[in-house]
């Protein structure tokens, strides 16, 4: 009797991913349904914008990325780039950009003037201080955009209840196995989780490739100065703006990014770093991921029950995962390539599960070739941490 009850409990837990998958399908359909006729926007709302880009090193196709921001169909905006110093390899590319687009207001800043751990955020502190305009568009250096980008992403801020805007991002081209794997992971795993979070609790974070807000909303939580020694600044900006009673709006719109990795090892390292940070930022949500991962439950069911039963479970798992990926990538984001990558869903799920397991008990990350420890939500260089421990 007890063993039968335990088996029923196990099967109930094993069904949890299917409940999550149904929720993903509903949330994704509901979100993208309203956008099939295009992204709603207010074309008459065109406030002056300062576009901020913290730069470190030279990304693949950097010039093309930067140039896309100089080709915006927008009446009044400035571009501000900030690099660490004049020896940064991106400097010649940025100087060429300034020469090629004399009609644009482009400023190149050197150094943040701050001693923060998070160099990117330190640069943003300076750029926000020096920006001429109230409305800010913050984007990563690997982002490439269409001419309608600024009009689209700033439009929701015409509503005073909206404090921040963010949007999806897709790879501009995938050539290697690792790049295909990353893309299928975004479509089948990362974005579904975001859409479920939006439906259940609202968007209380932003995605780094695009953050649109105002100086006033940043000042409402102390500005970037308040988070310059913390990881996951994009998540924190959205969270801290939402805590002011403002809405963070996710647009059914995608910018493009150029992959900066070409090997499974580099992808694994990047994902492990991100998941480790998320475990520290959202510990209970991280634990809850156990009930969203169907593949390990498939293996558990197959090992504990008949092969036929396990095969049925695996077939249902695979059907749901393909449907989720199609709904988000093909129907929602209108991408053409995901069909070829569908077989990689199982590979991604296996990789994601291993990474999830490795994050438990892990308190260190490697970022930009520097090792850090995460202490109470703050980044500490591993070298400084080791020196502190040895002196105690």
C-alpha positions in Angstrom: 0.0 0.0 0.0 2.8 2.4 1.0 4.8 1.5 -2.1 1.8 2.1 -4.4 1.1 5.5 -2.7 4.8 6.4 -3.2 4.6 5.4 -6.8 1.5 7.6 -7.3 3.3 10.5 -5.7 6.4 10.0 -7.9 4.2 10.0 -11.0 2.4 13.1 -9.9 5.8 14.9 -9.5 6.9 13.5 -12.8 3.8 15.1 -14.4 4.8 18.6 -13.1 6.9 19.5 -16.2 3.8 18.8 -18.4 1.7 21.3 -16.3 4.5 23.8 -16.8 4.6 23.1 -20.5 0.9 23.7 -20.8 1.3 27.0 -19.0 4.1 28.0 -21.4 1.9 27.3 -24.4 -0.9 29.4 -22.9 1.3 32.3 -21.8 3.2 32.4 -25.1 0.1 32.3 -27.2 -1.6 35.0 -25.1 1.5 37.3 -25.3 2.2 37.0 -29.0 -1.5 36.9 -30.1 -1.9 40.6 -29.6 1.3 41.4 -31.6 0.5 39.5 -34.8 -0.4 42.8 -36.6 2.8 44.4 -35.5 4.2 46.0 -32.4 1.9 48.7 -31.1 3.6 52.1 -30.7 3.0 55.8 -30.6 4.9 57.2 -33.6 4.1 60.7 -32.4 6.0 60.1 -29.1 9.6 60.9 -30.1 11.4 62.5 -27.1 15.1 63.3 -27.4 17.1 60.1 -26.5 20.5 59.3 -25.3 21.7 55.9 -26.4 24.3 54.5 -24.1 26.8 51.8 -24.9 29.4 50.5 -22.5 32.2 48.9 -24.5 35.0 46.5 -23.5 37.0 44.8 -26.2 36.1 44.2 -29.8 33.0 42.1 -30.6 32.6 40.2 -33.9 31.2 42.5 -36.5 31.4 45.5 -34.1 31.3 48.2 -36.7 28.1 46.8 -38.3 26.6 46.7 -34.8 27.5 50.2 -33.9 26.6 51.6 -37.4 23.0 50.2 -37.1 22.5 52.7 -34.2 23.6 55.5 -36.5 20.9 54.7 -39.1 17.8 55.2 -37.0 14.6 56.7 -38.3 14.4 59.0 -35.3 14.5 62.8 -35.2 16.7 63.6 -32.2 19.1 61.3 -30.4 22.7 61.1 -29.3 25.1 58.1 -29.1 27.5 57.8 -26.1 30.2 55.1 -26.1 32.4 54.5 -23.1 35.6 52.4 -23.2 38.1 51.7 -20.4 41.0 53.6 -22.0 42.5 54.6 -25.3 44.2 51.2 -25.7 40.9 49.4 -26.0 40.8 47.6 -29.4 37.3 49.0 -30.0 38.7 52.6 -30.2 39.8 52.6 -33.9 36.4 51.1 -34.9 34.6 53.8 -32.9 36.8 56.6 -34.4 35.9 55.3 -37.9 32.3 55.3 -37.0 32.4 58.9 -35.9 34.1 59.8 -39.2 31.6 57.9 -41.3 28.5 59.5 -39.6 29.4 63.2 -39.1 25.6 64.0 -39.1 25.2 62.0 -35.8 26.0 63.3 -32.4 28.4 60.6 -31.2 30.6 61.0 -28.1 33.4 58.6 -27.0 34.3 58.6 -23.3 37.4 57.1 -21.8 37.2 55.5 -18.4 34.4 55.5 -15.8 36.4 57.4 -13.2 35.2 54.9 -10.6 36.7 51.9 -8.8 33.7 49.7 -9.0 33.9 45.9 -9.4 31.3 45.8 -12.2 33.2 47.8 -14.9 30.2 47.8 -17.2 27.9 49.4 -14.6 30.7 51.9 -13.6 30.8 53.1 -17.2 27.0 53.4 -17.2 27.2 55.6 -14.1 29.3 58.1 -16.0 27.3 57.9 -19.2 24.0 58.6 -17.4 25.7 61.6 -15.7 26.9 63.0 -19.0 23.8 62.2 -21.1 22.0 65.3 -22.4 18.6 63.7 -22.4 16.1 62.4 -19.9 15.1 59.3 -22.0 17.8 56.6 -22.1 18.3 53.5 -24.3 20.9 51.2 -22.9 22.2 48.3 -25.1 25.0 45.8 -25.2 27.9 46.1 -27.7 26.9 43.0 -29.6 23.5 44.3 -30.5 22.4 45.2 -34.0 19.1 46.9 -34.7 16.7 47.9 -37.5 16.0 51.6 -38.3 12.6 51.5 -36.4 14.3 50.4 -33.2 14.3 53.7 -31.2 10.8 54.6 -32.2 9.6 51.1 -31.2 11.3 50.7 -27.8 10.6 54.3 -26.5 6.9 54.3 -27.5 5.6 52.6 -24.3 7.2 55.3 -22.1 4.5 57.7 -23.3 2.4 56.0 -20.5 3.6 57.4 -17.2 2.8 54.1 -15.5 5.5 52.4 -17.6 8.9 52.9 -16.0 11.1 50.6 -18.2 11.0 48.7 -21.5 12.9 45.7 -22.6 12.6 43.2 -25.5 13.8 39.9 -26.8 17.0 39.2 -28.8 17.8 36.7 -31.4 21.1 35.6 -33.0 21.8 37.3 -36.3 23.4 34.2 -37.7 24.3 30.8 -36.2 27.2 28.9 -37.8 28.7 26.6 -35.2 27.1 23.8 -33.1 27.5 25.9 -30.0 25.7 28.8 -31.6 22.8 26.7 -32.7 22.6 25.1 -29.3 22.4 28.6 -27.6 19.6 29.7 -29.9 17.5 26.6 -29.3 18.0 27.1 -25.6 16.7 30.7 -25.8 13.6 29.7 -27.8 12.8 26.5 -25.9 13.9 27.4 -22.3 14.8 31.0 -21.5 12.0 32.8 -23.3 9.2 30.4 -22.2 10.3 31.0 -18.6 10.1 34.7 -19.1 6.6 34.5 -20.6 5.3 32.4 -17.7 6.8 34.9 -15.2 5.2 37.7 -17.0 1.8 36.1 -16.9 2.0 35.0 -13.2 3.8 37.9 -11.6 4.6 40.6 -14.2 7.9 41.5 -15.7 10.2 42.6 -12.8 13.5 42.4 -14.7 15.0 43.6 -17.9 17.1 41.9 -20.6 20.6 43.4 -21.1 20.5 43.9 -24.9 17.8 46.6 -24.5 16.9 48.6 -21.4 14.8 51.7 -22.0 14.0 54.1 -19.1 14.6 57.6 -17.8 17.2 59.3 -15.6 14.4 60.0 -13.1 13.4 56.3 -12.8 17.1 55.3 -12.3 17.5 58.0 -9.7 14.5 56.6 -7.9 16.6 53.7 -6.7 19.9 55.5 -6.4 21.0 55.1 -10.0 23.6 52.7 -11.3 25.8 53.8 -8.4 23.7 51.6 -6.2 24.4 48.4 -8.1 27.9 48.9 -9.4 29.3 46.1 -7.3 26.6 43.6 -8.0 26.1 41.0 -10.7 23.0 40.8 -13.0 22.6 44.6 -13.3 20.0 44.1 -16.0 17.8 42.0 -13.7 18.3 44.5 -10.9 17.4 47.6 -12.9 14.0 46.0 -13.8 13.4 44.8 -10.2 14.2 48.2 -8.6 12.1 50.2 -11.1 9.2 47.8 -10.5 9.5 48.3 -6.8 8.8 52.0 -7.4 5.3 50.9 -8.5 6.1 51.3 -12.2 5.5 48.7 -14.9 8.3 47.0 -16.8 7.0 46.3 -20.3 8.3 43.5 -22.4 7.8 44.1 -26.1 7.0 41.4 -28.7 10.0 42.7 -30.7 13.5 41.3 -31.1 16.8 42.9 -31.7 19.7 41.0 -33.2 22.9 39.9 -31.5 26.2 38.6 -32.9 27.5 35.5 -31.1 30.8 36.0 -29.3 31.5 32.3 -28.7 32.1 29.5 -31.1 32.7 26.4 -28.9 30.6 24.3 -26.6 33.0 24.9 -23.8 32.6 28.7 -24.1 28.8 28.3 -24.1 28.9 26.0 -21.1 31.0 28.5 -19.2 28.8 31.4 -20.1 25.6 29.5 -19.1 27.2 28.2 -15.9 28.1 31.8 -14.9 24.6 33.1 -15.6 22.9 30.3 -13.8 25.1 30.6 -10.8 24.2 34.3 -10.5 20.5 33.5 -10.9 20.8 31.0 -8.0 22.1 33.7 -5.8 19.5 36.3 -7.0 16.5 34.0 -7.0 17.3 31.0 -4.8 13.8 29.5 -4.5 13.0 30.1 -8.1 16.2 28.3 -9.0 15.2 25.2 -6.9 11.8 25.3 -8.5 13.4 24.7 -11.9 13.5 21.0 -10.9 9.8 20.8 -11.8 10.2 22.4 -15.3 12.7 20.0 -16.7 11.1 17.1 -18.4 14.1 15.2 -19.6 15.5 14.0 -16.2 12.0 13.0 -15.2 11.7 11.0 -18.5 14.8 9.1 -17.5 13.5 8.5 -13.9 10.2 7.2 -15.2 11.9 4.9 -17.8 14.1 3.4 -15.1 11.3 2.9 -12.6 8.6 1.6 -14.9 8.2 -0.4 -18.1 9.9 0.6 -21.3 6.5 1.2 -22.9 5.5 3.6 -20.2 8.7 5.4 -20.4 8.4 5.7 -24.2 5.0 7.2 -23.9 6.3 9.7 -21.4 9.2 10.6 -23.6 7.0 11.1 -26.6 4.7 13.4 -24.7 7.8 15.4 -23.4 9.2 15.7 -26.9 5.9 16.8 -28.4 5.4 19.5 -25.8 9.0 20.8 -26.2 8.7 21.1 -30.0 5.3 22.8 -29.7 6.7 25.3 -27.2 9.7 26.1 -29.3 7.6 26.5 -32.5 5.2 28.8 -30.7 7.8 31.1 -29.3 10.4 31.1 -32.1 8.4 30.6 -35.3 4.9 31.9 -34.6 5.9 34.5 -32.0 9.3 35.9 -33.0 8.9 34.9 -36.7 12.3 33.2 -37.0 12.8 30.8 -39.9 15.8 28.7 -38.7 14.5 26.9 -35.6 13.0 24.0 -37.5 16.5 22.8 -38.4 17.5 23.1 -34.7 14.6 21.1 -33.2 16.7 17.9 -32.7 19.0 19.9 -30.4 16.2 20.5 -27.9 17.1 17.2 -26.1 20.8 18.1 -26.1 20.0 21.5 -24.7 17.8 20.1 -21.9 20.5 17.6 -20.9 23.1 20.3 -20.9 20.9 22.7 -18.9 20.2 20.0 -16.3 23.9 19.3 -15.7 24.6 23.0 -15.4 21.7 23.4 -13.0 23.1 20.7 -10.8 26.6 22.2 -10.9 25.3 25.6 -9.6 24.4 24.3 -6.2 27.0 25.1 -3.7 28.9 27.2 -6.2 29.8 30.7 -5.1 32.2 31.8 -7.8 32.0 32.9 -11.4 34.5 33.7 -14.1 33.7 36.9 -16.0 35.9 38.7 -18.6 38.8 36.4 -17.6 38.6 37.5 -13.9 37.4 35.2 -11.1 34.8 36.6 -8.6 33.0 35.3 -5.6 29.4 36.2 -4.8 28.9 37.3 -1.2 25.4 38.3 -0.1 24.6 39.4 -3.7 27.8 41.4 -4.2 30.8 40.6 -6.4 34.1 40.2 -4.7 37.3 39.6 -6.8 38.6 36.1 -5.9 42.1 37.5 -5.2 40.7 39.9 -2.6 38.6 37.2 -1.1 41.6 34.9 -0.7 43.7 37.6 0.9 40.9 38.3 3.4 40.7 34.7 4.3 44.4 34.3 4.7 44.7 37.3 7.1 42.0 36.0 9.4 
